[in-house]
């Protein structure tokens, strides 16, 4: 308990760090024009699970706390106050008490209070009865309730200590909603306390935000507004950016090969190549025959040549990994020597030989091939690896036909398990095991797309979550990650790397290196035209 008290005191000390105000040299005014790669299903962040929603709408809202927008690597140490001014752990780590900022108003002029915090988490903790869907309910299974103790104090009551809860609350996926606004309104007409208000949301066309003149951070935002133009074709987007039509690409749009073109055609553009926290992975519906046979699922996993994916898609700039994002971009990834020992990660020819034997045992072979549809989302970062996957499946007597699905339909289908085999991309909103394990492998999680469930593993997930000794926790995480790969729970191919680029007139931009979901507040970005 003494060690725990010390760690609680350290976190509380972090909370006391005052919010650093912006410097005085910035210019106000102007519209920031950003490309968008896809059609956001809605503006209701709590109901969605794609960066296509987080990027354009995060600046409409505020969180209790957030990751510092200008510290590249997110961690507990980079968390700063937002709607909360400070926080304190109590009751041996089973209560997290927030003191809230006074004088904050919603975009419609009504006052913000602790009741709004309680209402927000009443939605999230109540499963799917109040939200259309609740993709991150698994984050908060350890939260018993959230209470509004007064207008300026809210408390999270936990079943067990959970040091990473603060990081979950700092994610771009954890905005505070208003009690007085129906949830349905958040899908098309959201109300927030953030630096920008939604002016217009035209599906398949654009999203326009305008400055909130009453933003509680005085002097911010600098921009008059932000316009996101939805352009489905990536080649068109790149040409439009290098021609100067846009100030910024979509922040994860520029692949390693494309970056060379951008630098050649727009040499003054600023670009940041970094880890995305997004893994390419294979999901298989184990309830759909013949994939209810574990031998077939294992065969599909064993045929994966991860190095080929990395060489083709990332020009070799990457490495195979397990569930957790590999180092040095990530914090929790297994050591390389441990990864090499995972089944299917070493000798590809040997793994495929085993896979063919498994397929033959269940009746497939050169003269009887398994024909399937391989589903994926209709954007380039999904389609490109799906094509590689289909080619590799041929090695184990599987002939795949590519099925591309627009974003709103794609997520509805995978949520409902309405697919057979899919090449999927899964982003870690926070580089933390509590997100990776509970969200994508938890028995009841909506984001557990292929329905993996192992109660024994769930107990291990919970044990690492309660561990305050970070060295000990790291080894626990490695052991869990290894076991998940040995079970072929959801075969991980690799974590991607990508760049975002912006024109030289855009100032004060920082991209996080271990997540793509948390630094789109844009409140202190400015234009020097």
C-alpha positions as CSV (number, residue, x, y, z in Angstrom):
1,X,0.0,0.0,0.0
2,X,2.9,2.3,0.7
3,X,4.1,1.8,-2.9
4,X,0.6,2.5,-4.2
5,X,0.3,5.7,-2.1
6,X,3.6,6.9,-3.6
7,X,2.3,6.3,-7.2
8,X,-1.0,8.0,-6.4
9,X,0.9,11.0,-5.1
10,X,3.0,11.1,-8.3
11,X,-0.1,11.1,-10.5
12,X,-1.7,13.7,-8.3
13,X,1.5,15.8,-8.7
14,X,1.2,15.5,-12.4
15,X,-2.3,16.8,-12.2
16,X,-1.3,19.9,-10.4
17,X,0.8,21.1,-13.4
18,X,-1.0,24.2,-14.7
19,X,-2.2,24.4,-18.3
20,X,0.5,26.2,-20.3
21,X,-1.1,29.0,-22.2
22,X,-0.2,29.8,-25.8
23,X,2.6,32.2,-26.8
24,X,1.9,35.7,-28.0
25,X,3.4,35.6,-31.5
26,X,0.5,33.8,-33.2
27,X,-1.9,35.3,-35.7
28,X,-5.6,35.0,-35.5
29,X,-7.9,34.4,-38.4
30,X,-8.2,32.2,-41.5
31,X,-9.8,28.9,-42.4
32,X,-7.7,25.8,-42.1
33,X,-8.4,23.5,-45.1
34,X,-7.9,19.8,-44.5
35,X,-8.5,16.8,-46.7
36,X,-10.7,14.0,-45.4
37,X,-10.2,10.5,-46.7
38,X,-13.6,9.1,-45.8
39,X,-17.3,9.7,-44.9
40,X,-17.7,9.9,-41.1
41,X,-20.6,7.7,-40.0
42,X,-21.7,10.4,-37.5
43,X,-20.3,13.1,-35.3
44,X,-21.1,11.2,-32.1
45,X,-17.7,10.2,-30.9
46,X,-18.9,7.9,-28.2
47,X,-20.9,5.8,-30.7
48,X,-18.1,5.5,-33.4
49,X,-14.8,3.7,-33.7
50,X,-13.0,5.3,-36.6
51,X,-10.4,8.0,-36.9
52,X,-12.6,9.4,-39.6
53,X,-14.8,10.7,-36.8
54,X,-12.1,11.5,-34.2
55,X,-10.1,13.9,-36.5
56,X,-12.9,16.3,-37.6
57,X,-15.0,16.3,-34.4
58,X,-12.5,16.2,-31.5
59,X,-12.2,20.0,-31.6
60,X,-16.0,20.4,-31.0
61,X,-15.6,18.8,-27.6
62,X,-13.5,18.8,-24.4
63,X,-12.5,16.0,-22.1
64,X,-11.9,16.0,-18.4
65,X,-8.2,15.7,-19.2
66,X,-6.3,15.3,-22.4
67,X,-2.9,14.3,-23.7
68,X,-0.7,17.4,-24.2
69,X,-1.2,18.3,-27.9
70,X,2.5,19.1,-28.3
71,X,4.2,16.2,-26.6
72,X,4.7,13.6,-29.4
73,X,4.7,10.4,-27.3
74,X,1.5,10.0,-25.2
75,X,1.8,8.6,-21.7
76,X,0.5,9.3,-18.2
77,X,3.2,11.9,-17.8
78,X,1.8,13.9,-20.8
79,X,-1.7,14.3,-19.5
80,X,-2.8,17.8,-18.8
81,X,-6.0,19.4,-17.4
82,X,-8.9,20.2,-19.6
83,X,-12.4,20.5,-18.2
84,X,-10.9,19.3,-14.9
85,X,-8.4,21.5,-13.2
86,X,-7.0,18.8,-10.9
87,X,-7.6,15.2,-9.8
88,X,-6.8,13.0,-6.8
89,X,-6.8,9.3,-6.1
90,X,-8.5,8.3,-2.9
91,X,-9.8,5.1,-1.2
92,X,-6.6,3.2,-2.0
93,X,-6.9,3.9,-5.7
94,X,-10.6,3.0,-6.0
95,X,-11.8,6.5,-6.3
96,X,-10.6,9.2,-8.7
97,X,-11.9,12.6,-7.8
98,X,-11.9,15.5,-10.3
99,X,-12.2,19.2,-9.5
100,X,-13.9,20.9,-12.5
101,X,-13.4,24.2,-14.1
102,X,-16.0,26.9,-13.4
103,X,-17.5,29.3,-15.9
104,X,-17.5,26.9,-18.9
105,X,-20.5,27.1,-21.2
106,X,-21.8,24.7,-23.8
107,X,-22.1,26.0,-27.4
108,X,-25.7,26.8,-26.8
109,X,-24.8,29.0,-23.8
110,X,-25.9,26.6,-21.0
111,X,-23.5,26.1,-18.1
112,X,-21.3,23.0,-17.8
113,X,-21.2,21.2,-14.5
114,X,-20.4,17.8,-12.9
115,X,-23.8,16.6,-13.8
116,X,-22.7,16.5,-17.5
117,X,-19.8,14.3,-16.5
118,X,-22.1,11.9,-14.7
119,X,-24.6,11.9,-17.6
120,X,-21.8,11.2,-20.1
121,X,-20.6,8.1,-18.2
122,X,-24.1,7.0,-17.4
123,X,-24.4,6.6,-21.2
124,X,-21.1,4.8,-21.5
125,X,-21.6,2.5,-18.5
126,X,-25.2,1.5,-19.5
127,X,-24.1,-0.7,-22.4
128,X,-26.1,-0.2,-25.5
129,X,-29.5,0.7,-24.2
130,X,-28.9,4.5,-24.4
131,X,-26.3,4.7,-27.2
132,X,-26.9,3.3,-30.7
133,X,-23.7,1.4,-30.2
134,X,-21.0,1.6,-27.5
135,X,-17.7,0.5,-28.9
136,X,-15.6,1.4,-25.9
137,X,-17.9,0.1,-23.1
138,X,-15.1,-2.4,-22.3
139,X,-12.8,0.4,-21.3
140,X,-15.0,1.1,-18.3
141,X,-16.0,-2.4,-16.9
142,X,-14.0,-1.6,-13.8
143,X,-16.0,1.6,-13.2
144,X,-18.9,1.1,-10.8
145,X,-20.4,4.5,-11.2
146,X,-19.6,8.2,-11.7
147,X,-21.2,10.7,-9.3
148,X,-21.7,14.5,-9.4
149,X,-20.7,15.4,-5.8
150,X,-21.3,19.1,-6.4
151,X,-21.4,21.4,-9.5
152,X,-17.6,21.4,-9.5
153,X,-16.6,17.9,-8.4
154,X,-17.1,14.5,-10.0
155,X,-15.9,11.1,-8.7
156,X,-15.2,7.9,-10.5
157,X,-15.8,4.9,-8.2
158,X,-13.8,1.8,-9.2
159,X,-14.2,-1.9,-8.4
160,X,-10.5,-2.3,-8.2
161,X,-7.5,0.2,-8.6
162,X,-6.7,1.0,-12.2
163,X,-3.8,3.3,-12.7
164,X,-4.4,3.6,-16.5
165,X,-7.9,5.0,-16.2
166,X,-6.6,8.5,-16.4
167,X,-5.1,7.7,-19.8
168,X,-8.4,6.4,-21.1
169,X,-10.1,9.6,-20.0
170,X,-7.5,11.6,-21.9
171,X,-8.2,9.9,-25.2
172,X,-9.9,11.8,-28.1
173,X,-12.6,9.1,-27.8
174,X,-13.7,10.3,-24.4
175,X,-15.4,13.7,-24.7
176,X,-17.9,15.0,-22.3
177,X,-21.5,15.3,-23.6
178,X,-24.2,17.6,-22.3
179,X,-27.1,16.3,-20.2
180,X,-29.6,18.5,-21.9
181,X,-28.8,17.4,-25.4
182,X,-30.5,14.1,-26.7
183,X,-27.9,11.5,-27.8
184,X,-29.5,11.4,-31.3
185,X,-28.6,15.1,-31.8
186,X,-24.9,14.3,-31.4
187,X,-24.9,12.3,-34.6
188,X,-25.6,15.3,-36.8
189,X,-25.8,18.4,-34.6
190,X,-23.4,17.9,-31.7
191,X,-23.1,20.5,-28.9
192,X,-19.7,20.7,-27.1
193,X,-17.6,23.1,-25.0
194,X,-14.7,22.9,-27.5
195,X,-12.9,25.6,-29.5
196,X,-15.0,25.0,-32.6
197,X,-18.7,24.6,-33.3
198,X,-20.2,22.5,-36.1
199,X,-21.5,24.7,-38.8
200,X,-22.2,22.1,-41.5
201,X,-22.0,18.4,-42.0
202,X,-22.7,17.2,-45.5
203,X,-22.3,13.5,-46.0
204,X,-19.9,12.5,-48.7
205,X,-19.0,16.2,-49.2
206,X,-17.6,18.2,-46.3
207,X,-17.5,19.1,-42.6
208,X,-17.3,22.8,-41.7
209,X,-16.4,24.1,-38.2
210,X,-16.5,27.7,-37.0
211,X,-14.7,29.4,-34.2
212,X,-16.4,29.3,-30.7
213,X,-16.1,33.0,-29.7
214,X,-16.9,32.1,-26.1
215,X,-14.3,29.4,-25.7
216,X,-13.3,29.2,-22.1
217,X,-9.5,29.2,-23.0
218,X,-9.2,32.9,-23.4
219,X,-7.6,34.0,-26.7
220,X,-8.2,30.6,-28.4
221,X,-8.8,29.3,-30.9
222,X,-6.7,31.3,-33.4
223,X,-8.4,30.0,-36.5
224,X,-11.8,31.3,-37.7
225,X,-12.7,27.8,-38.8
226,X,-11.7,24.5,-40.2
227,X,-13.0,22.9,-43.4
228,X,-12.7,19.2,-44.1
229,X,-13.3,18.2,-47.7
230,X,-14.2,14.5,-48.2
231,X,-12.3,13.2,-51.2
232,X,-12.5,9.4,-51.5
233,X,-9.6,8.9,-54.0
234,X,-6.1,9.1,-52.5
235,X,-4.4,10.1,-55.7
236,X,-6.8,13.0,-56.1
237,X,-6.1,14.0,-52.5
238,X,-2.3,14.0,-53.0
239,X,-2.5,16.0,-56.2
240,X,-4.8,18.6,-54.6
241,X,-2.4,19.0,-51.6
242,X,0.8,19.4,-53.7
243,X,-1.0,21.9,-55.9
244,X,-1.6,24.0,-52.7
245,X,-5.4,23.7,-52.7
246,X,-5.3,22.3,-49.1
247,X,-3.3,23.3,-46.0
248,X,-3.1,19.8,-44.6
249,X,-3.5,16.2,-45.7
250,X,-5.6,13.8,-43.7
251,X,-3.2,13.2,-40.8
252,X,-2.6,9.5,-41.6
253,X,-3.0,9.6,-45.3
254,X,0.6,9.6,-46.6
255,X,2.2,6.2,-47.0
256,X,6.0,5.7,-47.1
257,X,6.0,5.4,-50.9
258,X,3.7,8.5,-51.3
259,X,5.9,10.6,-49.0
260,X,8.7,10.5,-51.5
261,X,6.3,12.0,-54.1
262,X,5.0,14.7,-51.8
263,X,8.6,15.7,-50.9
264,X,9.5,15.9,-54.6
265,X,6.4,17.8,-55.7
266,X,5.9,20.0,-52.7
267,X,9.4,20.4,-51.2
268,X,8.4,23.1,-48.7
269,X,5.7,20.9,-47.2
270,X,6.3,19.7,-43.6
271,X,5.6,16.0,-42.9
272,X,5.8,13.7,-39.9
273,X,6.4,10.0,-40.5
274,X,5.5,8.1,-37.4
275,X,3.9,5.0,-35.9
276,X,0.1,5.1,-36.1
277,X,-0.9,2.7,-33.4
278,X,-3.0,1.0,-36.0
279,X,-2.4,-2.7,-36.7
280,X,-3.3,-4.6,-39.9
281,X,-4.9,-7.9,-38.8
282,X,-6.9,-10.8,-40.0
283,X,-10.4,-11.4,-38.5
284,X,-12.3,-14.6,-39.1
285,X,-15.9,-15.2,-38.2
286,X,-15.6,-18.4,-36.2
287,X,-19.4,-18.9,-36.2
288,X,-19.6,-19.0,-40.0
289,X,-18.9,-22.5,-41.5
290,X,-16.4,-23.8,-42.4
291,X,-14.5,-21.3,-40.2
292,X,-16.1,-22.8,-37.1
293,X,-13.3,-25.4,-37.6
294,X,-10.2,-24.2,-35.7
295,X,-7.9,-26.0,-38.1
296,X,-9.0,-23.7,-41.0
297,X,-8.6,-20.6,-38.8
298,X,-5.1,-21.7,-37.8
299,X,-4.2,-22.4,-41.5
300,X,-5.2,-18.9,-42.5
301,X,-3.0,-17.5,-39.8
302,X,0.0,-19.6,-40.6
303,X,0.0,-18.5,-44.3
304,X,0.7,-14.9,-43.4
305,X,4.1,-13.6,-44.6
306,X,4.4,-10.5,-42.4
307,X,7.7,-9.4,-43.9
308,X,6.1,-9.3,-47.4
309,X,3.3,-7.0,-46.1
310,X,5.9,-4.6,-44.6
311,X,8.2,-4.7,-47.6
312,X,5.3,-3.9,-50.0
313,X,3.3,-1.4,-48.0
314,X,6.0,0.2,-45.9
315,X,9.1,-0.3,-48.0
316,X,10.6,-2.4,-45.2
317,X,10.1,0.4,-42.6
318,X,8.4,-1.7,-39.9
319,X,8.5,-5.0,-38.1
320,X,6.1,-7.8,-37.1
321,X,4.5,-7.5,-33.7
322,X,1.9,-8.9,-31.4
323,X,-1.1,-7.0,-30.0
324,X,0.9,-4.1,-28.6
325,X,2.5,-1.6,-30.8
326,X,6.2,-2.4,-31.3
327,X,9.0,-0.3,-29.9
328,X,10.5,2.2,-30.3
329,X,7.2,4.0,-31.3
330,X,5.2,2.0,-28.8
331,X,5.8,1.4,-25.1
332,X,4.5,-2.1,-24.5
333,X,5.7,-4.2,-27.5
334,X,7.3,-7.6,-27.0
335,X,11.1,-7.8,-27.6
336,X,12.1,-8.8,-31.1
337,X,13.5,-12.1,-30.0
338,X,10.2,-13.0,-28.4
339,X,8.2,-12.1,-31.5
340,X,10.4,-14.3,-33.7
341,X,9.4,-17.3,-31.6
342,X,5.7,-16.9,-32.2
343,X,4.0,-19.5,-34.4
344,X,4.0,-18.3,-38.0
345,X,6.4,-15.4,-37.4
346,X,9.6,-17.3,-38.3
347,X,10.1,-19.6,-41.3
348,X,7.2,-18.8,-43.6
349,X,7.7,-21.8,-45.9
350,X,7.6,-24.2,-42.9
351,X,4.5,-22.5,-41.5
352,X,2.7,-22.8,-44.9
353,X,3.6,-26.4,-45.1
354,X,1.9,-27.0,-41.8
355,X,-1.1,-24.9,-42.9
356,X,-1.6,-27.0,-46.1
357,X,-1.6,-30.1,-44.0
358,X,-4.3,-28.7,-41.8
359,X,-6.4,-27.8,-44.8
360,X,-6.0,-31.3,-46.3
361,X,-7.1,-32.8,-43.0
362,X,-10.4,-31.0,-43.3
363,X,-10.9,-31.9,-47.0
364,X,-9.3,-29.1,-49.0
365,X,-6.4,-29.3,-51.4
366,X,-5.1,-28.5,-54.9
367,X,-8.2,-30.0,-56.5
368,X,-10.7,-28.7,-53.9
369,X,-10.1,-25.1,-53.0
370,X,-12.0,-23.0,-50.5
371,X,-13.7,-20.0,-52.2
372,X,-14.5,-17.1,-49.9
373,X,-15.1,-13.3,-49.9
374,X,-12.4,-11.2,-48.2
375,X,-14.2,-8.1,-46.9
376,X,-12.5,-4.8,-46.1
377,X,-13.2,-1.1,-45.8
378,X,-13.3,0.9,-49.0
379,X,-10.2,3.1,-48.3
380,X,-6.7,2.5,-49.6
381,X,-5.1,1.7,-46.3
382,X,-7.5,-1.3,-46.0
383,X,-7.7,-2.3,-49.7
384,X,-4.0,-2.5,-50.3
385,X,-3.2,-5.1,-47.6
386,X,-6.4,-7.0,-48.5
387,X,-5.0,-7.6,-52.0
388,X,-1.8,-8.9,-50.5
389,X,-3.8,-11.2,-48.1
390,X,-5.8,-12.7,-51.0
391,X,-2.6,-13.5,-52.8
392,X,-1.1,-15.2,-49.8
393,X,-4.2,-17.2,-49.1
394,X,-3.8,-19.0,-52.4
395,X,-0.8,-20.7,-50.8
396,X,-3.1,-22.7,-48.6
397,X,-5.8,-23.6,-51.2
398,X,-8.0,-20.6,-50.5
399,X,-9.3,-18.4,-53.3
400,X,-10.5,-15.0,-52.1
401,X,-12.7,-12.5,-53.8
402,X,-12.2,-8.9,-52.6
403,X,-15.3,-7.2,-51.2
404,X,-14.9,-3.5,-50.5
405,X,-17.5,-1.9,-48.2
406,X,-18.1,1.8,-47.5
407,X,-17.2,2.9,-44.0
408,X,-20.7,3.2,-42.4
409,X,-21.8,-0.2,-43.7
410,X,-18.4,-1.8,-43.0
411,X,-18.5,-1.1,-39.3
412,X,-22.2,-2.1,-39.0
413,X,-21.3,-5.4,-40.6
414,X,-18.3,-6.3,-38.5
415,X,-20.1,-5.2,-35.3
416,X,-22.9,-7.7,-36.2
417,X,-20.4,-10.4,-37.3
418,X,-21.9,-10.2,-40.8
419,X,-18.7,-11.2,-42.6
420,X,-16.7,-14.4,-43.2
421,X,-13.0,-13.3,-43.5
422,X,-11.9,-9.7,-43.4
423,X,-8.6,-7.7,-43.6
424,X,-9.1,-5.2,-40.8
425,X,-7.2,-2.3,-39.3
426,X,-7.5,-1.8,-35.5
427,X,-6.3,1.4,-33.9
428,X,-5.3,1.7,-30.3
429,X,-6.8,4.9,-29.2
430,X,-4.3,4.8,-26.3
431,X,-1.1,2.9,-26.2
432,X,-2.0,1.0,-23.1
433,X,-2.8,-2.7,-22.5
434,X,-6.1,-1.8,-20.9
435,X,-7.3,-0.6,-24.3
436,X,-5.7,-3.3,-26.4
437,X,-6.8,-6.3,-24.3
438,X,-10.2,-5.3,-23.0
439,X,-11.4,-3.6,-26.2
440,X,-10.3,-6.1,-28.8
441,X,-10.2,-9.4,-26.8
442,X,-12.8,-8.9,-24.1
443,X,-15.6,-11.4,-24.2
444,X,-18.4,-8.8,-24.3
445,X,-16.6,-6.0,-26.2
446,X,-18.3,-4.7,-29.3
447,X,-14.9,-4.2,-30.9
448,X,-14.0,-7.8,-30.4
449,X,-15.0,-8.4,-34.0
450,X,-14.3,-12.1,-34.3
451,X,-15.8,-13.1,-30.9
452,X,-12.7,-14.4,-29.1
453,X,-13.5,-15.2,-25.5
454,X,-11.3,-16.9,-22.9
455,X,-12.2,-16.4,-19.3
456,X,-8.8,-17.4,-18.2
457,X,-7.2,-14.7,-20.3
458,X,-9.7,-12.2,-19.0
459,X,-8.4,-12.8,-15.5
460,X,-4.9,-12.1,-16.8
461,X,-6.1,-8.9,-18.4
462,X,-7.5,-7.8,-15.1
463,X,-4.4,-8.7,-13.1
464,X,-2.1,-6.6,-15.3
465,X,-4.6,-3.7,-15.1
466,X,-4.2,-3.5,-11.3
467,X,-0.4,-3.7,-11.3
468,X,1.3,-0.5,-10.3
469,X,4.8,-1.7,-10.8
470,X,5.4,-0.8,-14.4
471,X,8.4,-3.2,-14.9
472,X,6.3,-6.1,-13.5
473,X,3.3,-5.0,-15.6
474,X,5.4,-5.0,-18.8
475,X,6.4,-8.6,-18.3
476,X,2.8,-9.6,-17.6
477,X,1.8,-7.8,-20.8
478,X,4.4,-9.6,-22.9
479,X,3.2,-13.0,-21.5
480,X,-0.4,-12.2,-22.3
481,X,0.5,-10.9,-25.8
482,X,2.4,-14.1,-26.5
483,X,-0.5,-16.3,-25.4
484,X,-2.9,-14.4,-27.6
485,X,-0.7,-15.0,-30.7
486,X,-0.3,-18.7,-29.8
487,X,-4.1,-19.0,-29.7
488,X,-4.4,-17.2,-33.0
489,X,-7.0,-15.1,-31.3
490,X,-6.8,-12.4,-33.9
491,X,-3.6,-12.7,-36.1
492,X,-1.7,-9.4,-36.1
493,X,0.2,-8.7,-39.4
494,X,2.0,-5.5,-38.6
495,X,1.6,-2.0,-37.3
496,X,1.6,0.6,-39.9
497,X,3.6,3.8,-40.3
498,X,2.2,6.9,-42.0
499,X,2.8,10.6,-42.4
500,X,0.6,13.6,-42.3
501,X,1.8,16.7,-44.2
502,X,1.0,20.4,-44.0
503,X,1.9,23.5,-45.9
504,X,4.5,25.9,-44.4
505,X,1.8,28.5,-43.5
506,X,0.3,26.1,-40.9
507,X,2.0,26.7,-37.6
508,X,2.1,24.9,-34.2
509,X,1.3,21.4,-35.5
510,X,2.4,18.3,-33.6
511,X,1.5,14.7,-34.4
512,X,1.5,12.1,-31.7
513,X,3.8,9.1,-32.5
514,X,1.9,6.3,-30.8
515,X,-1.7,7.1,-31.5
516,X,-3.7,8.8,-34.3
517,X,-6.8,9.6,-32.2
518,X,-5.8,12.1,-29.6
519,X,-4.3,15.3,-30.9
520,X,-6.9,17.0,-33.1
521,X,-8.0,19.8,-30.8
522,X,-6.5,22.4,-33.2
523,X,-7.2,25.1,-30.6
524,X,-3.7,26.7,-30.8
525,X,-2.9,26.0,-34.5
526,X,-2.6,29.2,-36.5
527,X,-2.0,30.3,-40.1
528,X,0.7,32.6,-41.3
529,X,-0.6,33.5,-44.8
